[in-house]
Amino acid sequence: MIKLIIKGKSFLVKILELMLIFSVGALVLDVVWGVFTRYVMGEQAKWTEELARFLLVWVSLLGGALAFGTKGHLGVDYFVGKLHCDARKLMTLISHFIVLLFSVSIFLYGGSYIVAESLKLEQMTPALGWKMGYVYLALPISGFFMLLFTLENLYETIITPAGQLHEADGEELN
């Protein structure tokens, strides 16, 4: 299964990138339309603020998953870089397990629960009239991508010898 995840990573990254491009484009158009209706037409379209808020949530969560998958998140690893290579590998494994636990418990389980509950309760957005469960789908979707990327990172960390794991990081520090 891990080999399938590794092979499909570039495909998943492309899907995430396309989703983000579409979402950011829609967000820009929505905000421009909201500003236009407010200042040119005299009254802002009521749905633009709500749509912008929902799109910003989606862009943030999916963008975080994409940054995690491409290892684009910032990290402060000064102290970890000072450790022995075996201790660095252990710290990397611990961080992968923490992310794995967080993505499964909060994003997948908690996100799926809130989606199901809001759909069951038939909660609707005030201006757009959408079901809130569809808005909350950003949580389990981003959690799914984070889980897959974490499993791949965990696998790479386990199979890579400790001395070779952070070679690039060590060269940057010197």
C-alpha positions as CSV (number, residue, x, y, z in Angstrom):
1,M,0.0,0.0,0.0
2,I,2.9,2.4,0.8
3,K,4.3,1.8,-2.7
4,L,0.9,2.8,-4.2
5,I,0.9,5.9,-2.1
6,I,4.4,6.9,-3.3
7,K,3.5,6.3,-7.0
8,G,0.3,8.3,-6.6
9,K,1.8,11.2,-4.8
10,S,2.4,13.3,-7.9
11,F,-1.1,12.7,-9.1
12,L,-2.5,13.7,-5.7
13,V,-0.4,16.8,-5.6
14,K,-1.7,17.8,-9.0
15,I,-5.3,17.3,-7.8
16,L,-4.6,19.4,-4.8
17,E,-2.9,22.1,-6.9
18,L,-5.9,22.2,-9.3
19,M,-8.3,22.4,-6.4
20,L,-6.3,25.3,-4.9
21,I,-6.0,27.1,-8.2
22,F,-9.8,26.9,-8.7
23,S,-10.5,27.9,-5.1
24,V,-8.1,30.9,-5.0
25,G,-9.4,32.0,-8.4
26,A,-13.0,31.8,-7.1
27,L,-11.9,33.7,-4.0
28,V,-10.4,36.5,-5.9
29,L,-13.4,36.9,-8.2
30,D,-15.7,36.8,-5.2
31,V,-13.9,39.5,-3.3
32,V,-13.6,41.7,-6.5
33,W,-17.4,41.3,-7.0
34,G,-18.1,42.1,-3.4
35,V,-16.0,45.3,-3.6
36,F,-17.6,46.2,-6.9
37,T,-21.1,45.8,-5.6
38,R,-20.3,47.7,-2.4
39,Y,-18.6,50.7,-3.9
40,V,-20.1,51.0,-7.4
41,M,-23.6,49.6,-6.9
42,G,-24.0,51.0,-3.4
43,E,-24.8,47.7,-1.6
44,Q,-22.6,44.7,-1.3
45,A,-24.1,41.4,-2.5
46,K,-24.9,39.5,0.7
47,W,-23.5,36.2,-0.4
48,T,-19.9,37.4,-1.3
49,E,-18.7,37.7,2.3
50,E,-20.0,34.3,3.2
51,L,-18.5,32.7,0.1
52,A,-15.2,34.4,0.7
53,R,-15.1,33.0,4.3
54,F,-15.8,29.5,3.2
55,L,-13.3,29.6,0.3
56,L,-10.6,30.9,2.7
57,V,-11.2,27.9,5.0
58,W,-10.9,25.5,2.0
59,V,-7.8,27.3,0.7
60,S,-6.1,27.2,4.1
61,L,-6.8,23.6,4.9
62,L,-6.0,22.2,1.4
63,G,-3.0,24.5,1.1
64,G,-1.7,23.2,4.4
65,A,-2.1,19.7,3.2
66,L,-0.3,20.5,-0.1
67,A,2.5,22.3,1.8
68,F,2.8,19.3,4.1
69,G,2.8,16.8,1.1
70,T,5.5,18.8,-0.7
71,K,7.5,19.4,2.5
72,G,7.0,23.1,2.1
73,H,6.1,23.9,5.7
74,L,8.6,26.0,7.6
75,G,10.4,24.2,10.4
76,V,12.6,25.2,13.2
77,D,15.1,22.4,13.5
78,Y,18.1,24.1,14.9
79,F,18.2,22.0,18.1
80,V,17.3,18.8,16.3
81,G,20.1,19.4,13.9
82,K,22.5,19.4,16.8
83,L,21.5,15.9,17.9
84,H,23.2,12.6,16.8
85,C,21.8,11.2,13.6
86,D,20.0,8.3,15.4
87,A,18.3,10.8,17.7
88,R,17.3,13.0,14.7
89,K,15.7,10.0,13.1
90,L,13.8,9.2,16.3
91,M,12.6,12.8,16.6
92,T,11.5,12.6,12.9
93,L,9.6,9.4,13.6
94,I,7.9,10.9,16.7
95,S,6.9,14.0,14.7
96,H,5.4,11.8,12.0
97,F,3.4,9.8,14.6
98,I,2.1,13.0,16.1
99,V,1.0,14.3,12.7
100,L,-0.5,10.9,12.0
101,L,-2.5,10.9,15.2
102,F,-3.6,14.5,14.7
103,S,-4.7,14.0,11.1
104,V,-6.7,10.8,11.9
105,S,-8.3,12.0,15.1
106,I,-9.0,15.6,14.4
107,F,-9.2,15.9,10.6
108,L,-10.6,12.5,9.6
109,Y,-12.6,11.4,12.6
110,G,-13.6,14.8,13.9
111,G,-14.2,16.3,10.5
112,S,-16.3,13.3,9.3
113,Y,-18.3,13.5,12.5
114,I,-19.0,17.2,12.1
115,V,-19.9,16.7,8.4
116,A,-22.3,13.9,9.3
117,E,-23.9,15.8,12.2
118,S,-24.4,19.0,10.3
119,L,-25.9,17.1,7.3
120,K,-28.2,15.1,9.7
121,L,-29.3,18.4,11.4
122,E,-29.8,20.0,7.9
123,Q,-27.8,23.1,8.9
124,M,-27.8,25.6,6.1
125,T,-25.7,28.7,5.4
126,P,-27.6,31.9,5.8
127,A,-26.8,33.7,2.6
128,L,-26.0,31.0,0.1
129,G,-28.4,28.3,1.4
130,W,-25.8,25.6,1.1
131,K,-25.7,22.6,3.5
132,M,-23.0,23.3,6.1
133,G,-21.9,19.7,5.9
134,Y,-20.5,20.4,2.4
135,V,-18.6,23.4,3.7
136,Y,-17.1,21.2,6.5
137,L,-15.9,18.6,4.0
138,A,-12.6,20.6,3.9
139,L,-11.6,18.9,7.2
140,P,-11.8,15.2,6.2
141,I,-10.6,15.9,2.7
142,S,-7.4,17.7,3.9
143,G,-7.1,15.1,6.6
144,F,-7.1,12.3,4.0
145,F,-4.4,14.0,2.0
146,M,-2.3,14.6,5.2
147,L,-2.7,11.0,6.2
148,L,-1.5,9.7,2.9
149,F,1.5,12.1,2.9
150,T,2.3,11.3,6.5
151,L,2.3,7.5,5.7
152,E,4.7,8.2,2.8
153,N,7.0,10.3,4.9
154,L,6.9,7.7,7.7
155,Y,7.8,5.0,5.3
156,E,10.7,7.0,3.8
157,T,12.0,7.8,7.3
158,I,11.9,4.2,8.4
159,I,13.7,2.8,5.3
160,T,16.3,5.6,5.1
161,P,19.4,5.0,7.3
162,A,19.8,7.5,10.1
163,G,23.1,8.9,8.7
164,Q,21.5,9.7,5.3
165,L,18.2,11.0,6.6
166,H,19.2,14.6,7.3
167,E,22.3,14.9,5.1
168,A,20.8,17.8,3.1
169,D,19.8,19.6,6.3
170,G,23.3,19.2,7.7
171,E,24.9,20.7,4.6
172,E,22.6,23.7,4.8
173,L,23.5,24.4,8.5
174,N,27.3,24.5,7.8
